[in-house]
Amino acid sequence: MSTPALDATLGAAAPAAAGAEAATAAGRTRTAAGLRRWAVRSASLAAVVAVWQWLTTADARVGLRFDRLPSPAEVAAELGRQLGTRIYYLDLAQSLIRILTGFALAAVAGIALGVLVARSRWAGDVLLPPVEVVRPIPAIALVPIAILVFPTDEQGIVFITFAAAFFPIMVSTRHAVRALPTLWEDAVRTMGGGRAHVLWNVVLPGTLPGVFGGLSVGMGVAWICVISAEMISGEFGVGYRTWHAYTVVDYSAVLVGMASIGVLGWVASASIELLGRRLTRWLPRVDEGVEGGAR
């Protein structure tokens, strides 16, 4: 028996059920697309390793001397050996402490200075000239200065890491602040917001995408420089151990060190990108499945 109330209830429930089914189907589609992308990436990596194994096993010389390169099997055996030693984990921990310390200091200083010089013309006139003069100098070229100025090699390596990450973070932050629409700030000021309120509720949230772009670039550059600094003046660390392996002609250990550096750098950059996505959920995003199809 049909009643107006029952018909209204069923009429309201039908769109809700259809919406739930559509959301479930969309979720399954995104999951399937994500699995396909990971399968393609894994297959790509496996293909590279397979070609490497074939070239080294066949002692190929096709412009490059692959007969002198350790095979993936030899590198894997060396990695298994190192995983059973204490020194491997000590080197990883030492490099991580150096990179995280220098990068954290660079993030705080770079974001603060980037906002300051973008928001204050006077600060820009005073601070930007010396910064711009030093910025083109490669951070690794500062190693002799670090050795002379800092009392310990450890402090010098952290300084090199700081210098490498600071400039990309500062420049990205400065550009992000300058790119903010002035309409946002004007609207907040019209409603009575002061400078501090505008800074915390407009400037900093609005610059987060640009800031995290600088953080990601800064982390990559910092890894390059910390490894180079460890090779020159370190006593522990992945870079130092990799260079030591080269000096004793242990090429399998060299490739283990290179792989360890690559994995650590990838994890660090991916962590920053993940944090950036978490903190900028309010931004409109292109669906990953559509984006992947467009590519």
BADORO-588469 format. One record per atom (N, C-alpha, C): residue number from 1; residue in three letters; x, y, z. Coordinates in steps of 0.2 Angstrom, whole numbers. Last residue first. Layout:
BEGIN
NUM;ALA;X;Y;Z
...
END
This chain:
BEGIN
295;ARG;241;58;-98
295;ARG;248;57;-100
295;ARG;249;52;-105
294;ALA;228;56;-96
294;ALA;230;61;-101
294;ALA;237;61;-103
293;GLY;228;45;-87
293;GLY;226;44;-94
293;GLY;228;49;-99
292;GLY;233;52;-76
292;GLY;237;47;-79
292;GLY;235;45;-86
291;GLU;222;61;-74
291;GLU;228;64;-76
291;GLU;233;58;-79
290;VAL;211;52;-71
290;VAL;211;56;-77
290;VAL;218;59;-79
289;GLY;217;47;-59
289;GLY;215;42;-65
289;GLY;215;46;-72
288;GLU;218;58;-51
288;GLU;224;54;-53
288;GLU;223;50;-59
287;ASP;210;73;-54
287;ASP;209;66;-53
287;ASP;215;62;-55
286;VAL;217;88;-49
286;VAL;215;84;-55
286;VAL;215;77;-52
285;ARG;211;98;-35
285;ARG;215;93;-38
285;ARG;213;90;-44
284;PRO;210;113;-26
284;PRO;207;109;-31
284;PRO;212;104;-34
283;LEU;216;113;-8
283;LEU;217;115;-15
283;LEU;213;110;-20
282;TRP;214;107;4
282;TRP;209;112;2
282;TRP;210;114;-5
281;ARG;225;100;7
281;ARG;220;97;4
281;ARG;214;101;2
280;THR;238;104;11
280;THR;235;108;5
280;THR;229;104;3
279;LEU;244;95;19
279;LEU;242;101;22
279;LEU;239;106;17
278;ARG;245;83;12
278;ARG;241;83;18
278;ARG;239;90;20
277;ARG;254;87;2
277;ARG;247;85;0
277;ARG;243;85;6
276;GLY;265;89;10
276;GLY;263;95;7
276;GLY;255;93;5
275;LEU;268;76;15
275;LEU;266;81;20
275;LEU;263;87;16
274;LEU;271;71;2
274;LEU;266;68;5
274;LEU;263;73;11
273;GLU;283;78;0
273;GLU;277;79;-5
273;GLU;271;76;-2
272;ILE;291;73;10
272;ILE;289;80;10
272;ILE;283;81;5
271;SER;292;60;7
271;SER;289;62;13
271;SER;287;69;13
270;ALA;299;60;-5
270;ALA;292;58;-5
270;ALA;288;60;1
269;SER;311;65;-1
269;SER;307;69;-5
269;SER;300;67;-5
268;ALA;315;53;7
268;ALA;315;60;10
268;ALA;310;65;6
267;VAL;315;43;-2
267;VAL;310;43;4
267;VAL;309;50;7
266;TRP;325;47;-11
266;TRP;318;46;-13
266;TRP;313;46;-7
265;GLY;336;47;-2
265;GLY;334;53;-6
265;GLY;327;53;-8
264;LEU;337;33;1
264;LEU;336;38;6
264;LEU;333;45;3
263;VAL;339;28;-12
263;VAL;333;26;-8
263;VAL;332;31;-3
262;GLY;351;34;-16
262;GLY;345;35;-20
262;GLY;339;33;-16
261;ILE;360;29;-6
261;ILE;359;36;-7
261;ILE;352;38;-10
260;SER;359;15;-9
260;SER;357;18;-2
260;SER;355;25;-3
259;ALA;365;15;-22
259;ALA;358;13;-21
259;ALA;355;16;-14
258;MET;378;19;-18
258;MET;374;23;-23
258;MET;367;22;-22
257;GLY;382;9;-10
257;GLY;382;15;-7
257;GLY;377;20;-11
256;VAL;382;-1;-19
256;VAL;377;-2;-14
256;VAL;376;5;-10
255;LEU;392;3;-28
255;LEU;385;3;-30
255;LEU;380;2;-25
254;VAL;403;1;-19
254;VAL;401;8;-22
254;VAL;394;8;-24
253;ALA;403;-12;-17
253;ALA;401;-8;-11
253;ALA;399;-1;-14
252;SER;407;-16;-30
252;SER;400;-18;-28
252;SER;398;-14;-22
251;TYR;420;-11;-30
251;TYR;414;-7;-34
251;TYR;407;-10;-32
250;ASP;432;-8;-22
250;ASP;427;-12;-21
250;ASP;420;-9;-24
249;VAL;444;0;-22
249;VAL;442;-4;-28
249;VAL;437;-9;-27
248;VAL;447;8;-12
248;VAL;450;1;-11
248;VAL;447;-3;-17
247;THR;440;19;-16
247;THR;448;20;-15
247;THR;451;13;-14
246;TYR;427;15;-15
246;TYR;430;17;-22
246;TYR;438;17;-21
245;ALA;425;14;-2
245;ALA;424;8;-6
245;ALA;428;9;-13
244;HIS;426;28;1
244;HIS;431;23;4
244;HIS;431;17;0
243;TRP;414;33;-5
243;TRP;421;35;-7
243;TRP;426;30;-5
242;THR;405;26;3
242;THR;405;25;-4
242;THR;412;27;-7
241;ARG;408;31;16
241;ARG;409;24;15
241;ARG;409;23;7
240;TYR;404;45;14
240;TYR;411;43;16
240;TYR;412;36;14
239;GLY;390;44;11
239;GLY;395;47;6
239;GLY;402;45;8
238;VAL;385;38;23
238;VAL;385;34;17
238;VAL;390;37;12
237;GLY;396;40;37
237;GLY;391;42;33
237;GLY;391;38;26
236;PHE;411;47;45
236;PHE;406;42;44
236;PHE;401;44;39
235;GLU;420;57;42
235;GLU;423;51;45
235;GLU;418;45;45
234;GLY;421;69;29
234;GLY;418;65;34
234;GLY;422;59;36
233;SER;426;77;18
233;SER;429;78;25
233;SER;425;74;30
232;ILE;422;72;6
232;ILE;428;76;6
232;ILE;431;76;13
231;MET;411;64;7
231;MET;416;61;4
231;MET;423;65;5
230;GLU;403;73;14
230;GLU;405;67;18
230;GLU;411;64;14
229;ALA;400;82;3
229;ALA;404;84;9
229;ALA;407;78;13
228;SER;392;73;-5
228;SER;399;76;-7
228;SER;403;78;-1
227;ILE;381;72;3
227;ILE;385;66;1
227;ILE;392;68;-1
226;VAL;377;85;4
226;VAL;379;81;11
226;VAL;383;75;9
225;CYS;373;87;-9
225;CYS;379;91;-6
225;CYS;381;88;1
224;ILE;363;79;-12
224;ILE;369;79;-16
224;ILE;375;82;-12
223;TRP;354;83;-2
223;TRP;357;76;-2
223;TRP;363;76;-6
222;ALA;351;96;-5
222;ALA;354;95;1
222;ALA;357;88;1
221;VAL;344;94;-17
221;VAL;350;97;-17
221;VAL;354;96;-11
220;GLY;332;88;-11
220;GLY;336;84;-16
220;GLY;343;87;-17
219;MET;327;98;-3
219;MET;329;91;0
219;MET;334;88;-5
218;GLY;324;108;-12
218;GLY;330;109;-7
218;GLY;332;103;-4
217;VAL;313;103;-18
217;VAL;320;104;-22
217;VAL;325;105;-17
216;SER;304;103;-7
216;SER;306;96;-11
216;SER;313;97;-15
215;LEU;304;116;-4
215;LEU;306;111;1
215;LEU;308;105;-2
214;GLY;298;122;-15
214;GLY;305;123;-13
214;GLY;308;118;-8
213;GLY;285;116;-14
213;GLY;290;115;-20
213;GLY;297;116;-19
212;PHE;281;121;-2
212;PHE;283;114;-2
212;PHE;287;112;-9
211;VAL;279;134;-6
211;VAL;284;133;-1
211;VAL;286;125;-1
210;GLY;269;133;-15
210;GLY;276;135;-17
210;GLY;281;134;-12
209;PRO;259;129;-7
209;PRO;261;125;-12
209;PRO;268;127;-15
208;LEU;258;139;4
208;LEU;260;132;5
208;LEU;262;128;-1
207;THR;254;152;2
207;THR;260;150;-1
207;THR;262;143;0
206;GLY;242;153;9
206;GLY;242;153;2
206;GLY;248;152;-1
205;PRO;245;151;23
205;PRO;242;146;19
205;PRO;242;146;12
204;LEU;253;164;24
204;LEU;256;157;25
204;LEU;252;151;22
203;VAL;243;174;20
203;VAL;250;173;17
203;VAL;253;166;18
202;VAL;232;171;28
202;VAL;231;172;21
202;VAL;238;171;18
201;ASN;234;169;42
201;ASN;228;167;39
201;ASN;227;167;31
200;TRP;246;175;46
200;TRP;244;168;48
200;TRP;238;165;44
199;LEU;245;188;39
199;LEU;251;184;39
199;LEU;249;176;40
198;VAL;233;194;44
198;VAL;234;192;37
198;VAL;240;187;35
197;HIS;236;195;57
197;HIS;231;190;55
197;HIS;231;189;48
196;ALA;247;204;57
196;ALA;248;197;60
196;ALA;243;192;57
195;ARG;240;215;52
195;ARG;246;212;48
195;ARG;247;205;50
194;GLY;222;213;55
194;GLY;229;216;55
194;GLY;234;213;51
193;GLY;206;214;48
193;GLY;211;210;50
193;GLY;218;214;50
192;GLY;194;221;44
192;GLY;197;223;51
192;GLY;203;219;52
191;MET;189;219;32
191;MET;185;216;37
191;MET;189;217;44
190;THR;199;224;24
190;THR;193;227;24
190;THR;189;225;30
189;ARG;209;214;26
189;ARG;210;220;29
189;ARG;204;224;29
188;VAL;203;204;18
188;VAL;204;203;25
188;VAL;205;209;29
187;ALA;204;210;5
187;ALA;197;208;8
187;ALA;198;207;16
186;ASP;217;212;3
186;ASP;213;218;4
186;ASP;206;216;7
185;GLU;222;198;2
185;GLU;224;203;8
185;GLU;219;209;9
184;TRP;215;195;-10
184;TRP;214;191;-3
184;TRP;216;195;3
183;LEU;220;204;-19
183;LEU;213;204;-17
183;LEU;212;200;-11
182;THR;233;200;-23
182;THR;232;206;-18
182;THR;225;206;-15
181;PRO;237;184;-24
181;PRO;232;189;-27
181;PRO;232;194;-21
180;LEU;254;179;-23
180;LEU;247;179;-20
180;LEU;243;185;-23
179;ALA;267;180;-28
179;ALA;262;178;-33
179;ALA;255;178;-30
178;ARG;275;183;-17
178;ARG;273;189;-22
178;ARG;268;187;-27
177;VAL;275;171;-11
177;VAL;272;176;-7
177;VAL;270;182;-12
176;ALA;282;163;-20
176;ALA;275;161;-19
176;ALA;271;167;-15
175;HIS;294;170;-21
175;HIS;290;170;-27
175;HIS;283;168;-25
174;ARG;299;166;-7
174;ARG;298;173;-10
174;ARG;293;174;-16
173;THR;299;152;-8
173;THR;294;156;-3
173;THR;293;163;-6
172;SER;309;150;-18
172;SER;302;148;-19
172;SER;297;151;-14
171;VAL;320;156;-11
171;VAL;318;159;-17
171;VAL;311;157;-19
170;MET;321;148;1
170;MET;320;155;1
170;MET;317;158;-5
169;ILE;323;135;-5
169;ILE;317;136;-1
169;ILE;316;144;0
168;PRO;335;137;-12
168;PRO;329;135;-16
168;PRO;323;136;-11
167;PHE;344;141;-1
167;PHE;342;145;-6
167;PHE;336;143;-10
166;PHE;345;130;9
166;PHE;342;136;11
166;PHE;340;140;4
165;ALA;351;118;5
165;ALA;344;118;5
165;ALA;341;125;6
164;ALA;365;122;5
164;ALA;362;119;-1
164;ALA;354;119;-1
163;ALA;367;126;18
163;ALA;367;131;12
163;ALA;364;128;6
162;PHE;364;114;25
162;PHE;360;120;26
162;PHE;360;125;20
161;THR;375;107;21
161;THR;368;104;20
161;THR;363;110;20
160;ILE;385;114;26
160;ILE;385;113;19
160;ILE;378;111;17
159;PHE;383;113;40
159;PHE;382;120;36
159;PHE;382;119;29
158;VAL;385;99;42
158;VAL;378;102;43
158;VAL;378;109;39
157;ILE;399;100;39
157;ILE;395;96;35
157;ILE;387;98;35
156;GLY;403;108;50
156;GLY;405;110;43
156;GLY;400;106;38
155;GLN;400;100;61
155;GLN;397;106;60
155;GLN;398;109;53
154;GLU;409;89;58
154;GLU;402;88;59
154;GLU;398;94;58
153;ASP;422;94;59
153;ASP;419;92;53
153;ASP;412;91;53
152;THR;423;109;70
152;THR;423;101;69
152;THR;420;100;62
151;PRO;424;123;70
151;PRO;429;119;74
151;PRO;428;111;73
150;PHE;422;132;54
150;PHE;419;128;60
150;PHE;424;123;63
149;VAL;431;138;45
149;VAL;427;142;50
149;VAL;425;138;56
148;LEU;438;129;37
148;LEU;442;134;41
148;LEU;438;137;46
147;ILE;428;121;32
147;ILE;433;117;36
147;ILE;437;123;40
146;ALA;420;130;26
146;ALA;417;127;32
146;ALA;423;123;36
145;ILE;428;134;16
145;ILE;427;139;20
145;ILE;424;135;27
144;PRO;429;121;8
144;PRO;435;124;11
144;PRO;433;129;17
143;VAL;415;120;5
143;VAL;418;115;9
143;VAL;424;118;12
142;LEU;408;128;-4
142;LEU;409;131;2
142;LEU;413;126;7
141;ALA;406;120;-15
141;ALA;412;125;-16
141;ALA;413;128;-9
140;ILE;394;115;-12
140;ILE;400;111;-11
140;ILE;406;115;-12
139;ALA;385;125;-16
139;ALA;386;124;-9
139;ALA;392;119;-8
138;PRO;390;136;-29
138;PRO;388;130;-27
138;PRO;390;128;-19
137;ILE;384;153;-29
137;ILE;390;149;-27
137;ILE;388;142;-25
136;PRO;373;160;-31
136;PRO;375;156;-37
136;PRO;381;152;-35
135;ARG;371;166;-18
135;ARG;367;161;-20
135;ARG;370;157;-26
134;VAL;379;177;-15
134;VAL;381;171;-12
134;VAL;377;165;-16
133;VAL;371;188;-20
133;VAL;379;187;-22
133;VAL;381;180;-20
132;GLU;359;187;-14
132;GLU;360;185;-21
132;GLU;367;184;-24
131;VAL;363;190;-1
131;VAL;360;184;-2
131;VAL;361;182;-10
130;PRO;367;204;-3
130;PRO;372;199;-1
130;PRO;369;192;-2
129;PRO;353;209;-8
129;PRO;360;210;-11
129;PRO;365;204;-9
128;LEU;343;206;2
128;LEU;343;202;-4
128;LEU;350;203;-8
127;LEU;343;215;13
127;LEU;345;208;14
127;LEU;347;204;7
126;VAL;339;228;10
126;VAL;345;227;15
126;VAL;348;220;14
125;ASP;328;227;2
125;ASP;334;231;-1
125;ASP;340;229;4
124;GLY;320;219;9
124;GLY;323;216;3
124;GLY;329;220;1
123;ALA;317;227;20
123;ALA;321;221;21
123;ALA;324;218;15
122;TRP;310;237;13
122;TRP;316;239;16
122;TRP;320;233;18
121;ARG;299;229;8
121;ARG;303;232;3
121;ARG;310;234;6
120;SER;292;215;14
120;SER;295;221;17
120;SER;300;224;11
119;ARG;288;203;9
119;ARG;283;208;12
119;ARG;285;214;14
118;ALA;299;197;4
118;ALA;293;198;0
118;ALA;288;203;2
117;VAL;307;196;15
117;VAL;310;200;9
117;VAL;304;202;4
116;LEU;299;188;23
116;LEU;301;194;25
116;LEU;303;199;20
115;VAL;298;176;16
115;VAL;292;180;18
115;VAL;294;187;20
114;GLY;311;172;16
114;GLY;307;173;10
114;GLY;301;177;11
113;LEU;315;171;29
113;LEU;318;176;25
113;LEU;314;177;19
112;ALA;306;160;33
112;ALA;306;166;37
112;ALA;309;172;32
111;ILE;311;150;24
111;ILE;304;152;24
111;ILE;303;159;27
110;GLY;324;149;28
110;GLY;322;150;21
110;GLY;315;153;21
109;ALA;324;145;42
109;ALA;327;152;40
109;ALA;325;154;33
108;VAL;317;133;41
108;VAL;315;138;46
108;VAL;318;145;43
107;ALA;325;126;32
107;ALA;318;127;31
107;ALA;315;133;35
106;ALA;338;125;37
106;ALA;337;129;31
106;ALA;329;130;30
105;LEU;335;117;49
105;LEU;338;124;50
105;LEU;336;128;43
104;ALA;332;106;42
104;ALA;327;109;47
104;ALA;329;116;48
103;PHE;343;103;35
103;PHE;337;104;31
103;PHE;332;108;36
102;GLY;353;100;45
102;GLY;354;105;41
102;GLY;348;107;37
101;THR;346;89;51
101;THR;348;95;55
101;THR;349;101;50
100;LEU;344;80;41
100;LEU;339;82;44
100;LEU;340;89;48
99;ILE;358;77;37
99;ILE;353;80;32
99;ILE;347;83;36
98;ARG;363;72;49
98;ARG;366;78;46
98;ARG;361;81;41
97;ILE;355;61;51
97;ILE;356;66;56
97;ILE;358;72;53
96;LEU;358;53;40
96;LEU;351;56;41
96;LEU;351;61;46
95;SER;371;50;41
95;SER;369;54;36
95;SER;362;57;37
94;GLN;371;42;53
94;GLN;375;48;53
94;GLN;372;53;47
93;ALA;362;32;49
93;ALA;360;36;54
93;ALA;364;43;54
92;LEU;371;26;39
92;LEU;364;28;38
92;LEU;362;33;43
91;ASP;382;22;47
91;ASP;383;27;42
91;ASP;376;30;40
90;LEU;376;13;56
90;LEU;379;19;58
90;LEU;380;24;53
89;TYR;372;3;47
89;TYR;367;7;50
89;TYR;369;13;53
88;TYR;385;-1;43
88;TYR;380;1;38
88;TYR;375;5;41
87;ILE;391;-6;55
87;ILE;393;0;52
87;ILE;389;3;47
86;ARG;386;-19;58
86;ARG;384;-13;62
86;ARG;385;-6;59
85;THR;380;-30;45
85;THR;385;-27;49
85;THR;382;-20;53
84;GLY;371;-35;37
84;GLY;372;-39;43
84;GLY;378;-36;47
83;LEU;371;-27;26
83;LEU;365;-27;31
83;LEU;366;-31;37
82;GLN;382;-31;19
82;GLN;382;-25;23
82;GLN;376;-25;28
81;ARG;377;-43;13
81;ARG;383;-43;18
81;ARG;383;-37;23
80;GLY;367;-38;5
80;GLY;365;-43;10
80;GLY;371;-43;16
79;LEU;375;-30;-3
79;LEU;370;-27;1
79;LEU;368;-32;7
78;GLU;382;-41;-10
78;GLU;386;-36;-6
78;GLU;381;-32;-1
77;ALA;372;-47;-17
77;ALA;376;-51;-12
77;ALA;379;-46;-7
76;ALA;368;-36;-25
76;ALA;363;-39;-20
76;ALA;367;-43;-15
75;VAL;379;-35;-33
75;VAL;378;-29;-29
75;VAL;373;-32;-23
74;GLU;379;-47;-39
74;GLU;385;-46;-35
74;GLU;383;-40;-30
73;ALA;367;-46;-46
73;ALA;367;-51;-42
73;ALA;373;-50;-37
72;PRO;370;-35;-55
72;PRO;365;-34;-49
72;PRO;365;-40;-44
71;SER;388;-35;-57
71;SER;381;-37;-59
71;SER;376;-35;-54
70;PRO;400;-21;-59
70;PRO;397;-27;-55
70;PRO;390;-28;-58
69;LEU;408;-18;-74
69;LEU;403;-16;-69
69;LEU;400;-22;-66
68;ARG;416;-21;-84
68;ARG;420;-19;-78
68;ARG;415;-18;-72
67;ASP;408;-24;-95
67;ASP;412;-30;-92
67;ASP;415;-28;-86
66;PHE;404;-12;-99
66;PHE;399;-15;-95
66;PHE;403;-21;-92
65;ARG;410;1;-105
65;ARG;413;-5;-103
65;ARG;409;-9;-98
64;LEU;402;8;-119
64;LEU;403;8;-112
64;LEU;405;1;-110
63;GLY;402;4;-133
63;GLY;403;11;-131
63;GLY;405;12;-124
62;VAL;398;-9;-128
62;VAL;394;-5;-133
62;VAL;395;2;-132
61;ARG;403;-23;-122
61;ARG;406;-17;-123
61;ARG;403;-13;-129
60;ALA;398;-35;-110
60;ALA;396;-31;-116
60;ALA;401;-25;-116
59;ASP;397;-47;-103
59;ASP;404;-43;-104
59;ASP;403;-39;-110
58;ALA;386;-53;-100
58;ALA;388;-55;-107
58;ALA;395;-51;-108
57;THR;383;-48;-87
57;THR;385;-56;-88
57;THR;388;-57;-95
56;THR;381;-35;-90
56;THR;387;-37;-86
56;THR;388;-44;-87
55;LEU;369;-36;-98
55;LEU;375;-33;-101
55;LEU;381;-35;-97
54;TRP;360;-43;-90
54;TRP;362;-46;-96
54;TRP;368;-43;-99
53;GLN;359;-34;-79
53;GLN;361;-41;-78
53;GLN;364;-44;-84
52;TRP;353;-23;-86
52;TRP;360;-22;-82
52;TRP;363;-29;-81
51;VAL;341;-28;-90
51;VAL;346;-26;-95
51;VAL;353;-26;-92
50;ALA;335;-30;-77
50;ALA;337;-36;-81
50;ALA;342;-34;-87
49;VAL;334;-17;-72
49;VAL;339;-22;-69
49;VAL;340;-28;-73
48;VAL;325;-13;-81
48;VAL;332;-9;-81
48;VAL;337;-14;-77
47;ALA;314;-21;-78
47;ALA;317;-21;-85
47;ALA;324;-18;-85
46;ALA;311;-17;-65
46;ALA;313;-24;-66
46;ALA;317;-24;-73
45;LEU;306;-4;-68
45;LEU;312;-5;-64
45;LEU;315;-12;-65
44;SER;295;-7;-75
44;SER;300;-3;-78
44;SER;307;-4;-74
43;ALA;287;-14;-66
43;ALA;290;-17;-72
43;ALA;295;-14;-76
42;SER;284;-4;-57
42;SER;288;-10;-55
42;SER;291;-13;-61
41;ARG;277;4;-65
41;ARG;283;7;-62
41;ARG;287;1;-60
40;VAL;266;-4;-68
40;VAL;270;-1;-74
40;VAL;277;1;-71
39;ALA;261;-6;-56
39;ALA;263;-12;-59
39;ALA;268;-9;-65
38;TRP;257;7;-52
38;TRP;262;4;-48
38;TRP;265;-2;-52
37;ARG;247;9;-62
37;ARG;252;13;-62
37;ARG;258;10;-58
36;ARG;238;-1;-57
36;ARG;241;-2;-64
36;ARG;247;3;-65
35;LEU;234;4;-45
35;LEU;238;-3;-45
35;LEU;241;-4;-52
34;GLY;227;16;-49
34;GLY;233;16;-45
34;GLY;237;9;-45
33;ALA;217;10;-56
33;ALA;221;14;-59
33;ALA;228;15;-55
32;ALA;210;4;-45
32;ALA;213;0;-51
32;ALA;218;4;-55
31;THR;207;15;-37
31;THR;211;9;-34
31;THR;214;5;-40
30;ARG;198;22;-46
30;ARG;205;25;-43
30;ARG;210;20;-41
29;THR;188;12;-47
29;THR;192;14;-53
29;THR;198;17;-51
28;ARG;184;12;-33
28;ARG;186;6;-36
28;ARG;190;7;-43
27;GLY;179;25;-32
27;GLY;184;22;-28
27;GLY;188;16;-31
26;ALA;168;24;-41
26;ALA;174;29;-42
26;ALA;180;27;-38
25;ALA;160;15;-35
25;ALA;163;14;-42
25;ALA;169;18;-43
24;THR;157;22;-23
24;THR;160;16;-23
24;THR;164;14;-30
23;ALA;150;33;-29
23;ALA;156;34;-25
23;ALA;160;28;-25
22;ALA;139;26;-35
22;ALA;144;30;-39
22;ALA;150;31;-36
21;GLU;133;22;-23
21;GLU;135;17;-28
21;GLU;140;20;-33
20;ALA;129;34;-17
20;ALA;134;29;-14
20;ALA;137;24;-19
19;GLY;120;39;-27
19;GLY;126;42;-25
19;GLY;131;38;-22
18;ALA;110;29;-26
18;ALA;114;30;-32
18;ALA;120;34;-31
17;ALA;106;32;-13
17;ALA;109;25;-15
17;ALA;113;25;-21
16;ALA;101;45;-15
16;ALA;106;43;-10
16;ALA;110;37;-11
15;PRO;90;43;-24
15;PRO;97;47;-26
15;PRO;102;45;-21
14;ALA;82;34;-15
14;ALA;85;32;-22
14;ALA;91;36;-24
13;ALA;78;41;-4
13;ALA;83;36;-3
13;ALA;86;34;-10
12;ALA;68;50;-9
12;ALA;74;53;-6
12;ALA;79;48;-6
11;GLY;58;41;-13
11;GLY;61;45;-18
11;GLY;67;48;-15
10;LEU;55;34;-1
10;LEU;58;31;-6
10;LEU;61;35;-11
9;THR;49;45;5
9;THR;55;42;8
9;THR;59;38;3
8;ALA;38;48;-3
8;ALA;43;53;-2
8;ALA;50;50;1
7;ASP;31;36;-2
7;ASP;34;38;-8
7;ASP;39;43;-8
6;LEU;27;37;12
6;LEU;32;32;10
6;LEU;35;33;3
5;ALA;19;48;12
5;ALA;25;49;16
5;ALA;30;43;13
4;PRO;8;44;3
4;PRO;13;50;1
4;PRO;19;50;5
3;THR;8;26;1
3;THR;6;32;5
3;THR;11;38;2
2;SER;3;11;-5
2;SER;7;17;-5
2;SER;4;22;-2
1;MET;4;-6;0
1;MET;0;0;0
1;MET;4;6;0
END
